[in-house]
Amino acid sequence: MQREHALRVAPSRGGRQIASAWRFWAQGDEFYAASRDAAALGKISFHKNFKWQYRLGTTTTRLAVPLRLSLGWLHAVQISFLVEADVLLPLKRADAKVRLIEVPEGSKLVLNVLVSSETRRPVLKPPAEIGGTVLDSDRLRGGASLIVTGRGLKMDANDRSIVADVRDKLRINFTGRPNANEVFAEAAWHEFDARTGNAIAIIPVGFETIQVAHPNAAI
């Protein structure tokens, strides 16, 4: 992630984007992550001295202190895209700035943001605990290396439980039933734990979340 650009990445299936793209960028000694089209509503900010926070709407949540991994890496956050087959698809097609990563049905795209405790020389090899491919890298003003890794994994029972719970509880109100090419919605699940790390799951949903109100219903 050089100063003049940011990494933008999204999962795809059959060449079609299936969830919102996420953007990762750095400025000075701080770095950030946000859904590309909703950065004004929510953003993860990684400030100095581990003053890390996740702002979503009017709510701000502190992230846990980073996990310490091998090779001197600190784990900032994991972002997983949990996309089932029967979900609504993004209305906006990916442009040339977005890196699409193919994710077969039943699998998930997992991104990890890591910052090194080494400041004297750049470190680019990801720790064995995380693995994956380095999608982009940068060096912060103080010399620390920053990388974003990506890998595809099979969705497990815990992933499916999270998805089922979110899709069962989420309801979006509409006046009149929209067509599939008129609406897209996804939810964000998160857990910030000093023992297991900071994790966010992006969960696109289907028509089961659409709740249609009669246009003449009383307010």
GUVOGU-576606 format. One record per residue: z, x, y of N, C-alpha, C in turn; residue number from 1; residue in one letter. Coordinates in steps of 0.2 Angstrom, whole numbers. Each point is the difference from the previous one (the first is absolute). Layout:
REM residues N
+-------+-------+-------+-------+-------+-------+-------+-------+-------+-----+-----+
:   n_z :   n_x :   n_y :  ca_z :  ca_x :  ca_y :   c_z :   c_x :   c_y :   n : res :
+-------+-------+-------+-------+-------+-------+-------+-------+-------+-----+-----+
:     Z :     X :     Y :     Z :     X :     Y :     Z :     X :     Y : NUM :   A :
...
+-------+-------+-------+-------+-------+-------+-------+-------+-------+-----+-----+
END
This chain:
REM residues 219
+-------+-------+-------+-------+-------+-------+-------+-------+-------+-----+-----+
:   n_z :   n_x :   n_y :  ca_z :  ca_x :  ca_y :   c_z :   c_x :   c_y :   n : res :
+-------+-------+-------+-------+-------+-------+-------+-------+-------+-----+-----+
:     0 :     4 :    -6 :     0 :    -4 :     6 :     0 :     4 :     6 :   1 :   M :
:    -6 :     2 :     2 :     0 :     4 :     6 :     2 :    -4 :     7 :   2 :   Q :
:     1 :     4 :     5 :     3 :    -4 :     6 :    -5 :    -5 :     3 :   3 :   R :
:    -7 :     1 :    -1 :    -5 :    -5 :     3 :    -1 :    -6 :    -5 :   4 :   E :
:     2 :     0 :    -6 :    -1 :    -6 :    -4 :     6 :    -1 :    -4 :   5 :   H :
:    -1 :    -6 :    -4 :     5 :    -2 :    -4 :    -3 :    -2 :    -7 :   6 :   A :
:     4 :     0 :    -5 :    -2 :    -2 :    -7 :     0 :    -8 :     0 :   7 :   L :
:    -5 :    -3 :    -2 :     0 :    -7 :    -1 :    -2 :    -1 :    -8 :   8 :   R :
:     4 :    -4 :    -3 :    -2 :    -1 :    -8 :     2 :    -7 :    -2 :   9 :   V :
:    -4 :    -2 :    -5 :     1 :    -7 :    -3 :    -2 :     0 :    -7 :  10 :   A :
:     2 :    -4 :    -4 :    -2 :    -1 :    -7 :    -6 :    -4 :     0 :  11 :   P :
:    -4 :     1 :    -5 :    -6 :    -4 :    -1 :    -1 :    -2 :    -7 :  12 :   S :
:    -4 :    -5 :    -1 :    -2 :    -2 :    -7 :    -7 :    -2 :     0 :  13 :   R :
:    -4 :     3 :    -4 :    -7 :    -1 :     0 :    -3 :     1 :     6 :  14 :   G :
:     2 :     5 :     4 :    -2 :     2 :     6 :     2 :    -5 :     6 :  15 :   G :
:     4 :    -5 :    -1 :     2 :    -4 :     5 :     7 :     1 :     2 :  16 :   R :
:     2 :     1 :     6 :     7 :     1 :     2 :     4 :    -6 :    -2 :  17 :   Q :
:     6 :     1 :    -3 :     4 :    -5 :    -2 :     7 :    -1 :     3 :  18 :   I :
:     2 :     4 :     5 :     6 :     0 :     3 :    -1 :     3 :     7 :  19 :   A :
:     5 :    -1 :     5 :    -1 :     3 :     6 :     0 :     8 :     0 :  20 :   S :
:    -4 :     3 :     4 :     0 :     7 :     1 :     7 :     3 :     3 :  21 :   A :
:     2 :     5 :    -2 :     6 :     4 :     3 :    -2 :     6 :     4 :  22 :   W :
:     3 :     1 :     6 :    -2 :     6 :     4 :     6 :     4 :     0 :  23 :   R :
:    -1 :     7 :     0 :     5 :     5 :     0 :    -2 :     5 :     5 :  24 :   F :
:     5 :     2 :     5 :    -2 :     5 :     5 :     6 :     3 :     2 :  25 :   W :
:    -1 :     6 :     4 :     6 :     4 :     2 :    -1 :     1 :     7 :  26 :   A :
:     6 :     2 :     4 :     0 :     1 :     7 :     6 :     5 :     1 :  27 :   Q :
:    -1 :     6 :     2 :     5 :     5 :     1 :     4 :     1 :    -7 :  28 :   G :
:     6 :    -1 :     0 :     4 :     0 :    -6 :     2 :    -6 :    -3 :  29 :   D :
:    -4 :    -5 :     2 :     2 :    -7 :    -3 :    -7 :    -3 :    -3 :  30 :   E :
:     1 :    -4 :    -5 :    -6 :    -3 :    -3 :     1 :    -7 :    -2 :  31 :   F :
:    -5 :    -4 :    -1 :     0 :    -7 :     0 :    -4 :    -3 :    -6 :  32 :   Y :
:     1 :    -6 :    -2 :    -4 :    -4 :    -5 :     0 :    -7 :     2 :  33 :   A :
:    -5 :    -3 :    -1 :    -1 :    -7 :     2 :    -6 :    -4 :    -3 :  34 :   A :
:     1 :    -6 :    -1 :    -6 :    -4 :    -2 :    -5 :     1 :     6 :  35 :   S :
:    -6 :     2 :    -2 :    -5 :     1 :     6 :    -1 :    -6 :     5 :  36 :   R :
:    -1 :    -6 :    -3 :    -1 :    -5 :     4 :     6 :    -4 :     3 :  37 :   D :
:     6 :     3 :    -2 :     6 :    -4 :     2 :     5 :     5 :     3 :  38 :   A :
:    -2 :     6 :     3 :     5 :     5 :     2 :     4 :    -3 :     6 :  39 :   A :
:    -3 :    -5 :     4 :     4 :    -2 :     5 :     6 :    -5 :    -3 :  40 :   A :
:     0 :    -2 :    -6 :     5 :    -4 :    -3 :     5 :     4 :    -4 :  41 :   L :
:    -3 :     5 :    -3 :     5 :     4 :    -4 :    -2 :     7 :    -1 :  42 :   G :
:     4 :     5 :     0 :    -1 :     7 :     0 :     6 :     4 :    -3 :  43 :   K :
:    -2 :     5 :    -4 :     6 :     4 :    -2 :     0 :     7 :     4 :  44 :   I :
:     5 :     1 :     3 :     1 :     6 :     5 :     4 :     5 :    -3 :  45 :   S :
:    -2 :     6 :    -1 :     4 :     6 :    -3 :     1 :     5 :     6 :  46 :   F :
:     6 :    -1 :     3 :     2 :     4 :     5 :     4 :     6 :    -2 :  47 :   H :
:     2 :     5 :     4 :     4 :     6 :    -1 :     7 :    -2 :    -3 :  48 :   K :
:     3 :     4 :    -3 :     6 :     0 :    -3 :     1 :    -6 :    -4 :  49 :   N :
:    -5 :    -2 :    -4 :     0 :    -6 :    -5 :     2 :    -6 :     3 :  50 :   F :
:    -2 :    -1 :     7 :     1 :    -7 :     3 :    -7 :    -4 :    -2 :  51 :   K :
:     0 :    -2 :    -6 :    -6 :    -4 :    -2 :     1 :    -7 :     0 :  52 :   W :
:    -5 :    -4 :     2 :     1 :    -7 :     0 :    -6 :    -4 :    -1 :  53 :   Q :
:     1 :    -6 :    -3 :    -6 :    -5 :    -1 :     1 :    -6 :     4 :  54 :   Y :
:    -5 :    -1 :     5 :     0 :    -5 :     4 :    -4 :    -6 :    -2 :  55 :   R :
:     2 :    -6 :    -1 :    -4 :    -5 :    -2 :     1 :    -6 :     4 :  56 :   L :
:    -4 :    -2 :     5 :     1 :    -5 :     4 :     6 :     2 :     5 :  57 :   G :
:     5 :    -4 :     0 :     6 :     1 :     4 :     5 :     3 :    -3 :  58 :   T :
:    -1 :     2 :    -7 :     5 :     3 :    -4 :    -1 :     7 :    -1 :  59 :   T :
:     5 :     4 :     1 :     0 :     8 :    -1 :     5 :     2 :    -6 :  60 :   T :
:    -3 :     3 :    -5 :     4 :     2 :    -5 :     0 :     8 :    -1 :  61 :   T :
:     6 :     3 :    -1 :     0 :     7 :    -1 :    -2 :     2 :    -7 :  62 :   R :
:    -4 :     5 :     0 :    -2 :     3 :    -7 :     6 :     4 :    -3 :  63 :   L :
:     0 :     1 :    -6 :     5 :     5 :    -3 :    -2 :     7 :     1 :  64 :   A :
:     5 :     4 :     0 :    -1 :     7 :     0 :    -5 :     2 :    -5 :  65 :   V :
:    -5 :     5 :     1 :    -5 :     2 :    -5 :     3 :     3 :    -7 :  66 :   P :
:    -4 :    -2 :    -5 :     2 :     4 :    -6 :    -3 :     7 :     0 :  67 :   L :
:     4 :     5 :    -3 :    -2 :     7 :     0 :    -3 :     1 :    -7 :  68 :   R :
:    -7 :     2 :     1 :    -4 :     1 :    -6 :    -1 :     8 :    -1 :  69 :   L :
:    -3 :     2 :    -5 :    -2 :     7 :    -2 :    -5 :     2 :     6 :  70 :   S :
:    -1 :     7 :     0 :    -4 :     3 :     4 :     2 :    -1 :     8 :  71 :   L :
:     6 :    -2 :     1 :     3 :    -1 :     7 :    -3 :    -6 :     3 :  72 :   G :
:    -2 :    -5 :    -4 :    -3 :    -6 :     3 :     6 :    -5 :     1 :  73 :   W :
:    -1 :    -4 :     6 :     4 :    -6 :     1 :    -4 :    -6 :     0 :  74 :   L :
:     2 :    -5 :    -4 :    -4 :    -6 :    -1 :     2 :    -5 :     6 :  75 :   H :
:    -5 :    -2 :     3 :     1 :    -4 :     6 :    -1 :    -7 :    -2 :  76 :   A :
:    -5 :    -2 :    -3 :    -1 :    -7 :    -2 :    -6 :    -1 :    -5 :  77 :   V :
:     1 :    -5 :    -5 :    -5 :    -2 :    -5 :    -3 :    -7 :     2 :  78 :   Q :
:    -6 :     0 :     0 :    -3 :    -7 :     2 :    -5 :    -1 :    -6 :  79 :   I :
:     2 :    -6 :    -3 :    -4 :    -2 :    -6 :    -4 :    -7 :     2 :  80 :   S :
:    -6 :     0 :    -3 :    -4 :    -6 :     1 :     0 :    -4 :    -6 :  81 :   F :
:     3 :    -6 :    -1 :     1 :    -4 :    -6 :    -5 :    -6 :     1 :  82 :   L :
:    -6 :     1 :    -3 :    -5 :    -5 :     2 :    -3 :    -3 :    -7 :  83 :   V :
:     2 :    -6 :    -1 :    -2 :    -4 :    -6 :    -7 :    -2 :     1 :  84 :   E :
:    -3 :    -3 :    -5 :    -7 :    -2 :     0 :    -1 :    -7 :     4 :  85 :   A :
:     4 :    -4 :     1 :    -1 :    -7 :     2 :     3 :     0 :     8 :  86 :   D :
:    -1 :     5 :     4 :     2 :     0 :     6 :    -5 :    -1 :     5 :  87 :   V :
:     2 :    -2 :     6 :    -5 :     0 :     6 :    -2 :     7 :     2 :  88 :   L :
:    -6 :     1 :     2 :    -3 :     6 :     2 :     0 :     1 :     8 :  89 :   L :
:     1 :     6 :     2 :     0 :     2 :     7 :    -7 :    -3 :     3 :  90 :   P :
:     1 :    -3 :     6 :    -6 :    -3 :     4 :    -4 :     5 :     3 :  91 :   L :
:     3 :     6 :     2 :    -4 :     5 :     3 :    -2 :     6 :    -5 :  92 :   K :
:    -6 :     1 :    -1 :    -2 :     5 :    -4 :     1 :     7 :     3 :  93 :   R :
:     2 :     5 :    -5 :     1 :     7 :     2 :    -5 :     3 :     3 :  94 :   A :
:     1 :     4 :     6 :    -5 :     4 :     3 :     0 :     7 :    -2 :  95 :   D :
:    -4 :     4 :     3 :    -1 :     7 :    -3 :     6 :     4 :     1 :  96 :   A :
:     5 :    -2 :     4 :     6 :     3 :     1 :     5 :     0 :    -5 :  97 :   K :
:    -1 :    -6 :    -4 :     5 :    -1 :    -5 :    -2 :     3 :    -7 :  98 :   V :
:     5 :     4 :    -3 :    -1 :     2 :    -7 :     2 :    -5 :    -5 :  99 :   R :
:    -5 :    -2 :    -4 :     1 :    -5 :    -5 :     1 :     4 :    -6 : 100 :   L :
:     6 :    -3 :    -4 :     1 :     3 :    -7 :     0 :    -5 :    -5 : 101 :   I :
:    -4 :     1 :    -5 :    -2 :    -5 :    -5 :     7 :    -1 :    -4 : 102 :   E :
:     2 :    -6 :    -1 :     6 :    -2 :    -4 :    -2 :    -6 :    -5 : 103 :   V :
:     0 :     2 :    -6 :    -2 :    -5 :    -5 :     5 :    -6 :    -1 : 104 :   P :
:    -2 :    -5 :    -2 :     4 :    -6 :    -1 :     6 :     2 :    -5 : 105 :   E :
:     6 :    -2 :     2 :     6 :     2 :    -4 :     3 :     7 :     2 : 106 :   G :
:    -3 :     3 :     5 :     3 :     7 :     3 :     1 :    -1 :     7 : 107 :   S :
:     4 :     5 :     3 :     2 :     0 :     7 :    -2 :     7 :     3 : 108 :   K :
:    -1 :     0 :     6 :    -1 :     6 :     4 :     7 :     2 :     3 : 109 :   L :
:     2 :     6 :    -1 :     7 :     2 :     2 :    -2 :     6 :     5 : 110 :   V :
:     3 :    -1 :     6 :    -1 :     6 :     5 :     7 :     2 :     1 : 111 :   L :
:     1 :     7 :     1 :     6 :     3 :     2 :    -1 :     4 :     6 : 112 :   N :
:     5 :     0 :     5 :     0 :     4 :     6 :     6 :     5 :    -1 : 113 :   V :
:    -2 :     7 :     0 :     5 :     5 :    -1 :     0 :     5 :     6 : 114 :   L :
:     5 :     3 :     2 :     1 :     5 :     5 :     4 :     6 :    -3 : 115 :   V :
:    -3 :     6 :     1 :     4 :     5 :    -3 :     5 :     3 :     5 : 116 :   S :
:     5 :     3 :    -4 :     6 :     3 :     4 :    -2 :     7 :     2 : 117 :   S :
:    -6 :     3 :    -3 :    -3 :     6 :     2 :    -3 :     0 :     7 : 118 :   E :
:     1 :     4 :     4 :    -3 :     0 :     7 :    -4 :     7 :     1 : 119 :   T :
:     1 :     5 :    -4 :    -4 :     6 :     2 :    -7 :     0 :    -3 : 120 :   R :
:    -1 :    -3 :    -5 :    -7 :     0 :    -2 :    -2 :    -7 :    -3 : 121 :   R :
:    -6 :    -2 :     0 :    -2 :    -7 :    -2 :     1 :     0 :    -7 : 122 :   P :
:     2 :    -6 :    -3 :     1 :    -2 :    -7 :    -4 :    -6 :    -1 : 123 :   V :
:    -5 :     0 :    -5 :    -4 :    -5 :    -1 :     0 :    -3 :    -7 : 124 :   L :
:     3 :     4 :    -5 :     1 :    -2 :    -7 :     5 :    -6 :     0 : 125 :   K :
:    -2 :    -6 :    -3 :     6 :    -5 :    -1 :     5 :     2 :    -5 : 126 :   P :
:     6 :    -3 :     0 :     5 :     2 :    -5 :    -2 :    -4 :    -6 : 127 :   P :
:     2 :     3 :    -6 :    -2 :    -3 :    -6 :     3 :    -7 :    -1 : 128 :   A :
:     6 :    -1 :     3 :     3 :    -7 :    -1 :    -5 :    -5 :     3 : 129 :   E :
:    -4 :     1 :     5 :    -5 :    -4 :     3 :    -7 :     0 :    -3 : 130 :   I :
:    -2 :     6 :     0 :    -7 :     1 :    -3 :    -5 :    -3 :     5 : 131 :   G :
:    -6 :    -2 :    -3 :    -5 :    -3 :     4 :    -5 :     4 :     3 : 132 :   G :
:    -4 :    -2 :     4 :    -5 :     4 :     4 :     2 :     0 :     7 : 133 :   T :
:     0 :     5 :     4 :     1 :     1 :     7 :    -6 :    -3 :     3 : 134 :   V :
:     1 :    -6 :     4 :    -5 :    -4 :     3 :    -1 :     3 :     7 : 135 :   L :
:     5 :     3 :     3 :     0 :     3 :     7 :     6 :     4 :     1 : 136 :   D :
:     0 :     5 :     5 :     5 :     4 :     2 :     0 :     1 :     7 : 137 :   S :
:     6 :     2 :     3 :     1 :     2 :     7 :     6 :     5 :     0 : 138 :   D :
:     0 :     3 :     6 :     6 :     5 :     1 :     4 :    -3 :     6 : 139 :   R :
:     6 :    -1 :     0 :     4 :    -2 :     6 :     1 :     5 :     5 : 140 :   L :
:     1 :    -1 :     6 :     1 :     5 :     5 :     5 :     5 :    -2 : 141 :   R :
:     5 :    -2 :    -4 :     5 :     5 :    -2 :    -2 :     5 :    -5 : 142 :   G :
:    -5 :    -2 :    -4 :    -3 :     4 :    -5 :     1 :    -3 :    -7 : 143 :   G :
:     3 :    -6 :     0 :     1 :    -3 :    -7 :    -7 :    -3 :    -2 : 144 :   A :
:    -1 :     0 :    -6 :    -6 :    -3 :    -3 :     1 :    -8 :    -1 : 145 :   S :
:    -5 :    -4 :     0 :     0 :    -7 :    -1 :    -6 :    -1 :    -4 : 146 :   L :
:     1 :    -4 :    -6 :    -6 :    -2 :    -4 :     1 :    -7 :    -2 : 147 :   I :
:    -6 :    -3 :    -1 :     0 :    -7 :    -3 :    -3 :     1 :    -7 : 148 :   V :
:     3 :    -2 :    -5 :    -3 :     0 :    -7 :    -2 :    -7 :    -3 : 149 :   T :
:    -5 :     0 :    -4 :    -2 :    -7 :    -3 :    -1 :     1 :    -7 : 150 :   G :
:     2 :    -5 :    -4 :    -1 :    -1 :    -7 :     0 :    -7 :    -3 : 151 :   R :
:    -4 :    -1 :    -5 :     0 :    -7 :    -3 :     4 :     0 :    -6 : 152 :   G :
:     4 :    -5 :    -1 :     5 :    -1 :    -5 :    -1 :    -7 :    -3 : 153 :   L :
:     2 :    -1 :    -6 :     0 :    -7 :    -3 :     6 :    -4 :     3 : 154 :   K :
:    -1 :    -6 :     2 :     5 :    -4 :     2 :     5 :    -1 :    -6 : 155 :   M :
:     7 :     0 :     2 :     5 :     0 :    -5 :     3 :    -7 :     0 : 156 :   D :
:     5 :    -1 :    -4 :     4 :    -6 :     0 :     4 :    -2 :     7 : 157 :   A :
:     2 :     6 :     3 :     4 :    -1 :     6 :    -5 :    -2 :     6 : 158 :   N :
:    -6 :     3 :     0 :    -5 :    -2 :     5 :    -2 :    -7 :    -1 : 159 :   D :
:    -1 :    -2 :    -6 :    -2 :    -7 :    -1 :     6 :    -5 :     2 : 160 :   R :
:     6 :     2 :    -1 :     6 :    -4 :     2 :     0 :    -1 :     7 : 161 :   S :
:    -1 :     6 :     4 :     0 :     0 :     7 :    -6 :    -5 :     3 : 162 :   I :
:    -6 :     1 :    -3 :    -5 :    -4 :     2 :     1 :    -8 :    -1 : 163 :   V :
:     3 :    -1 :    -6 :     1 :    -7 :    -2 :     5 :    -3 :     5 : 164 :   A :
:     5 :     3 :     1 :     6 :    -2 :     5 :    -3 :    -1 :     7 : 165 :   D :
:    -4 :     4 :     2 :    -3 :     0 :     7 :    -5 :    -6 :     0 : 166 :   V :
:    -4 :    -1 :    -4 :    -5 :    -5 :     0 :     3 :    -7 :    -2 : 167 :   R :
:     6 :     0 :    -3 :     3 :    -7 :    -1 :     4 :    -2 :     6 : 168 :   D :
:     2 :     5 :     4 :     4 :    -2 :     6 :    -4 :    -1 :     7 : 169 :   K :
:    -5 :     4 :     0 :    -4 :     0 :     7 :    -4 :    -7 :     0 : 170 :   L :
:     1 :    -3 :     6 :    -4 :    -6 :     2 :    -3 :     1 :     7 : 171 :   R :
:    -6 :    -1 :     1 :    -4 :     1 :     6 :    -2 :    -7 :     2 : 172 :   I :
:     2 :    -3 :     6 :    -2 :    -6 :     2 :    -7 :    -1 :     4 : 173 :   N :
:    -4 :    -4 :    -2 :    -7 :    -2 :     3 :     0 :    -7 :     1 : 174 :   F :
:    -4 :    -2 :     5 :    -2 :    -7 :     2 :    -7 :     0 :    -3 : 175 :   T :
:    -1 :    -3 :    -6 :    -6 :     0 :    -3 :    -1 :     6 :    -5 : 176 :   G :
:    -3 :    -1 :    -5 :    -1 :     5 :    -5 :    -5 :     5 :     2 : 177 :   R :
:     1 :     7 :     1 :    -5 :     4 :     1 :    -5 :     2 :    -6 : 178 :   P :
:    -6 :     3 :     2 :    -4 :     2 :    -6 :     2 :     8 :    -1 : 179 :   N :
:    -2 :     2 :    -6 :     2 :     7 :    -2 :    -2 :     5 :     5 : 180 :   A :
:    -6 :    -1 :     3 :    -3 :     5 :     5 :     3 :    -1 :     7 : 181 :   N :
:     5 :    -4 :     1 :     3 :    -2 :     6 :     8 :     3 :     1 : 182 :   E :
:     2 :     2 :    -6 :     7 :     2 :     1 :     2 :     6 :    -5 : 183 :   V :
:     4 :     4 :     2 :     3 :     5 :    -4 :     7 :     1 :     2 : 184 :   F :
:     4 :     1 :    -5 :     7 :     1 :     1 :     3 :     5 :    -5 : 185 :   A :
:     5 :     4 :     2 :     3 :     5 :    -5 :     8 :     0 :     3 : 186 :   E :
:     4 :     2 :    -5 :     7 :     1 :     2 :     2 :     7 :    -1 : 187 :   A :
:     5 :     2 :     3 :     3 :     7 :    -1 :     7 :     0 :    -3 : 188 :   A :
:     1 :     3 :    -6 :     7 :     0 :    -3 :     2 :     8 :     1 : 189 :   W :
:     7 :     1 :     2 :     2 :     6 :     1 :     7 :     1 :    -3 : 190 :   H :
:     1 :     7 :    -2 :     7 :     2 :    -2 :     1 :     7 :     2 : 191 :   E :
:     5 :     1 :     4 :     2 :     7 :     3 :     7 :     2 :    -3 : 192 :   F :
:    -1 :     4 :    -5 :     6 :     2 :    -4 :     1 :     8 :     0 : 193 :   D :
:     5 :     3 :     2 :     1 :     7 :     0 :     0 :     3 :    -7 : 194 :   A :
:     1 :    -4 :    -5 :     0 :     2 :    -7 :    -7 :     0 :    -3 : 195 :   R :
:    -4 :    -5 :     2 :    -7 :    -1 :    -3 :    -6 :     1 :     5 : 196 :   T :
:     2 :     0 :     6 :    -5 :     2 :     5 :    -2 :    -6 :     4 : 197 :   G :
:    -5 :     1 :     5 :    -2 :    -6 :     4 :    -7 :    -2 :    -3 : 198 :   N :
:     0 :    -7 :    -1 :    -6 :    -3 :    -3 :    -2 :    -6 :     3 : 199 :   A :
:    -6 :    -1 :     1 :    -3 :    -6 :     3 :    -6 :    -2 :    -5 : 200 :   I :
:     0 :    -7 :    -2 :    -5 :    -2 :    -4 :    -4 :    -5 :     5 : 201 :   A :
:    -7 :     0 :    -1 :    -4 :    -4 :     4 :    -3 :    -5 :    -5 : 202 :   I :
:     1 :    -7 :     1 :    -2 :    -5 :    -5 :    -4 :    -5 :     3 : 203 :   I :
:    -7 :     0 :    -1 :    -4 :    -5 :     2 :     1 :    -6 :    -4 : 204 :   P :
:    -1 :    -6 :     3 :     2 :    -6 :    -4 :    -6 :    -5 :     0 : 205 :   V :
:     1 :    -5 :    -4 :    -6 :    -5 :    -1 :     1 :    -7 :     3 : 206 :   G :
:    -4 :    -5 :    -2 :     1 :    -6 :     3 :     6 :    -4 :    -1 : 207 :   F :
:     4 :     3 :    -5 :     6 :    -4 :    -2 :     5 :     1 :     6 : 208 :   E :
:    -1 :     4 :     5 :     5 :     1 :     5 :    -2 :    -4 :     6 : 209 :   T :
:    -6 :    -3 :     0 :    -2 :    -5 :     5 :     3 :    -7 :     0 : 210 :   I :
:     3 :    -2 :     5 :     4 :    -6 :     0 :    -4 :    -4 :     6 : 211 :   Q :
:    -3 :    -5 :    -2 :    -4 :    -4 :     5 :     4 :    -6 :     2 : 212 :   V :
:     0 :     0 :     7 :     4 :    -6 :     3 :    -6 :    -5 :     3 : 213 :   A :
:     2 :    -6 :     0 :    -5 :    -5 :     3 :     0 :     1 :     7 : 214 :   H :
:    -6 :     0 :     3 :    -1 :     1 :     7 :     4 :    -5 :     5 : 215 :   P :
:     1 :    -6 :    -3 :     4 :    -5 :     4 :     7 :     0 :    -1 : 216 :   N :
:     3 :     5 :    -4 :     7 :    -1 :    -2 :     4 :     2 :     6 : 217 :   A :
:     6 :    -4 :     0 :     5 :     1 :     5 :     2 :     7 :     0 : 218 :   A :
:     1 :     3 :     6 :     3 :     7 :     1 :     7 :    -1 :     0 : 219 :   I :
+-------+-------+-------+-------+-------+-------+-------+-------+-------+-----+-----+
END
